[in-house]
């Protein structure tokens, strides 16, 4: 990876590094604490993110979800069985090809999805509060750069 030269000060670089670490840590702690205090205390943060990947309406295949989360099919199957036993997820056979398994959320899973999604919406709203369109474009570009970097190192 070639390092790009930019005009950022060491102090600004350090601030952004620390802020990213702190924000990630804070979000994870909030999610964990909220789960422990909720009716969804039988769910882990990893399981919430699996529920989020399944989504409300798409009925994705197991392979699609495994690829999206970069999990092996075996790991996904184990996690889906756990969520199925807990009453959050159902596996359904594809109507056209019965060899294909699709995933859907139960009512309980949909309720958890909506609660988790609302939390993420609050985060985004607070993140862009007071920004104009140009500033949002810069943030989007930075997030795309970060996603690309993370995708490259996890492949």
Secondary structure per residue as TSV (DSSP state, phi and psi in degrees):
chain	resnum	aa	ss	phi	psi
A	1	X	-	360.0	124.3
A	2	X	-	-81.0	132.8
A	3	X	-	-83.6	129.2
A	4	X	-	-83.7	140.9
A	5	X	-	-86.1	135.0
A	6	X	-	-143.2	173.0
A	7	X	-	-99.6	39.7
A	8	X	-	-93.1	136.8
A	9	X	-	-74.9	159.0
A	10	X	H	-60.7	-37.6
A	11	X	H	-65.5	-42.4
A	12	X	H	-65.9	-41.1
A	13	X	H	-60.8	-46.8
A	14	X	H	-61.5	-42.9
A	15	X	H	-59.0	-48.2
A	16	X	H	-64.3	-40.5
A	17	X	H	-59.4	-51.7
A	18	X	H	-62.7	-39.9
A	19	X	H	-64.3	-43.0
A	20	X	H	-62.0	-44.1
A	21	X	H	-63.2	-46.6
A	22	X	H	-63.7	-42.9
A	23	X	H	-64.0	-47.1
A	24	X	H	-57.8	-48.8
A	25	X	H	-61.3	-43.8
A	26	X	H	-63.5	-45.3
A	27	X	H	-61.1	-45.2
A	28	X	H	-61.6	-42.6
A	29	X	H	-65.2	-41.4
A	30	X	H	-62.8	-45.4
A	31	X	H	-61.2	-45.8
A	32	X	H	-62.7	-45.8
A	33	X	H	-65.5	-42.4
A	34	X	H	-62.4	-42.0
A	35	X	H	-61.5	-45.6
A	36	X	H	-60.0	-30.5
A	37	X	H	-93.2	-3.1
A	38	X	S	-103.5	179.2
A	39	X	T	-73.9	-7.1
A	40	X	T	-101.5	31.7
A	41	X	T	-69.8	-6.0
A	42	X	T	-88.0	6.5
A	43	X	-	-114.1	143.1
A	44	X	-	-96.5	166.5
A	45	X	H	-62.0	-39.5
A	46	X	H	-60.0	-40.9
A	47	X	H	-67.5	-35.4
A	48	X	H	-61.5	-41.3
A	49	X	H	-69.5	-29.1
A	50	X	H	-67.8	-43.9
A	51	X	H	-60.5	-41.1
A	52	X	H	-62.0	-40.3
A	53	X	H	-68.0	-32.3
A	54	X	H	-67.8	-36.1
A	55	X	-	70.3	175.4
A	56	X	S	-78.4	-41.7
A	57	X	S	-125.0	-10.9
A	58	X	-	-75.1	-27.4
A	59	X	-	52.2	55.4
A	60	X	-	-65.2	155.7
A	61	X	B	-76.7	160.8
A	62	X	H	-58.0	-40.3
A	63	X	H	-63.4	-41.0
A	64	X	H	-61.6	-44.6
A	65	X	H	-67.4	-42.4
A	66	X	H	-60.1	-44.4
A	67	X	H	-64.4	-43.9
A	68	X	H	-60.4	-40.6
A	69	X	H	-91.8	-0.6
A	70	X	T	56.6	48.7
A	71	X	-	-113.3	153.8
A	72	X	-	-72.0	157.7
A	73	X	H	-62.1	-34.9
A	74	X	H	-64.8	-43.9
A	75	X	H	-64.1	-43.2
A	76	X	H	-61.0	-45.8
A	77	X	H	-58.2	-43.6
A	78	X	H	-60.6	-46.3
A	79	X	H	-67.2	-39.0
A	80	X	H	-65.8	-40.9
A	81	X	H	-58.8	-41.3
A	82	X	H	-63.5	-46.4
A	83	X	H	-67.3	-32.2
A	84	X	H	-66.8	-44.9
A	85	X	H	-62.0	-35.2
A	86	X	H	-80.1	-9.0
A	87	X	T	90.4	20.8
A	88	X	S	-102.0	-25.9
A	89	X	E	-133.6	147.6
A	90	X	E	-124.9	144.1
A	91	X	E	-100.5	134.3
A	92	X	E	-129.3	146.1
A	93	X	E	-78.6	140.7
A	94	X	-	-63.2	137.4
A	95	X	S	-67.8	-34.8
A	96	X	S	-84.2	-35.6
A	97	X	-	-134.0	102.0
A	98	X	T	-69.4	-6.8
A	99	X	T	-78.7	-18.3
A	100	X	-	-92.4	131.4
A	101	X	E	-104.3	131.0
A	102	X	E	-109.8	154.3
A	103	X	E	-113.5	139.8
A	104	X	E	-141.0	156.3
A	105	X	E	-92.1	142.4
A	106	X	-	-76.8	177.1
A	107	X	H	-58.5	-40.7
A	108	X	H	-63.0	-41.7
A	109	X	H	-65.0	-39.3
A	110	X	H	-66.0	-38.1
A	111	X	H	-63.2	-45.3
A	112	X	H	-63.9	-42.7
A	113	X	H	-56.7	-48.0
A	114	X	H	-63.7	-40.2
A	115	X	H	-64.9	-44.1
A	116	X	H	-66.2	-42.0
A	117	X	H	-62.9	-38.7
A	118	X	H	-62.9	-40.4
A	119	X	H	-61.6	-45.0
A	120	X	H	-65.5	-36.2
A	121	X	H	-63.5	-39.8
A	122	X	H	-62.5	-40.1
A	123	X	H	-61.0	-48.6
A	124	X	H	-63.1	-44.2
A	125	X	H	-60.1	-41.9
A	126	X	H	-69.4	-32.0
A	127	X	H	-67.9	-39.1
A	128	X	H	-101.2	4.2
A	129	X	T	-54.1	128.4
A	130	X	T	80.6	1.7
A	131	X	-	-90.7	149.4
A	132	X	-	-95.5	178.1
A	133	X	H	-57.7	-39.6
A	134	X	H	-66.8	-40.0
A	135	X	H	-65.9	-38.9
A	136	X	H	-63.9	-38.8
A	137	X	H	-61.4	-39.1
A	138	X	H	-65.9	-43.5
A	139	X	H	-62.5	-44.0
A	140	X	H	-58.2	-45.3
A	141	X	H	-61.0	-42.9
A	142	X	H	-63.7	-40.5
A	143	X	H	-68.8	-37.0
A	144	X	H	-63.8	-43.7
A	145	X	H	-57.7	-43.9
A	146	X	H	-65.7	-45.4
A	147	X	H	-59.7	-43.6
A	148	X	H	-60.8	-45.3
A	149	X	H	-60.3	-48.4
A	150	X	H	-64.4	-37.9
A	151	X	H	-64.0	-41.8
A	152	X	H	-62.2	-40.3
A	153	X	H	-83.0	-12.0
A	154	X	T	-100.2	3.4
A	155	X	-	-93.0	360.0
